[in-house]
């Protein structure tokens, strides 16, 4: 006997809690047979696909569910928590619609899907839109060149959201006392570096991180650079990029001119 699938709503809610609960959409459907009789307390096999563009568009995501209809012939499932057969629900760009939900149903509870229906997803949950927006506003960074951050990322946090950037060129030669003043002059920065005004002298530990990536960052050569850390009333730490060793140097005499390379945080 031929059966038909009636969908009375496609989207009820989305639940996202501190990134620990999977993104999901609650989906409900009523299953009736050809005589319009409800299929009550019956095992139902359902395959859900998210289509993009049209009701015959490209399938971005597909999952399967095994559910049981209730006394009203109602089947409840949560899209995003089924057995995934293709795609990734969490990476769907919900700003790039329209989207359609395709349902394929086996009223005997298996995977012999004999009932097919497609309905447009008229509204996408705000939380899913917000997640896409967050990924655009706060991308994940890695070690390497990031001109939009002003230079070269040489340290990054575990989540890839925060880190340290080194300028791609020296800001000049100076005594320790005048090093920050040299950094503060926009004319001493690269084109990308001039977009920011929060450059500062690196600490001795940050200099050592930069030294470890010297081959990748480039342009340090074998020069010696000031750190921001003082080692005494009239001395400060510096690092030689040929040997990697750090030394004390007088902070203010004309004999102690060393190179300055600034860093910033993001």
Secondary structure, DSSP 4 states (H G I P E B T S, - for coil): --EEEEEEES---B---TTTSPP-EEEEEEEEETTS-B--S-EEEEEEEEEESSTTSEEEEEEEEEEE--TTSEEEEEETSSEEEEE-GGG--TTS--EEEEEEEETTSSS---EEEEEEE----HHHHHHHHHHHHS----SEEEGGGTEEEEEE-TTSS-EEEE-SS--EEE-HHHHHHHHH-GGGS-TTGGG-S--EEPPHHHHHHHHHTHHHH-S-TT-EEEEEEESSSSEEEEEETTT--EEEEESS-TT--EEE-EEEE-
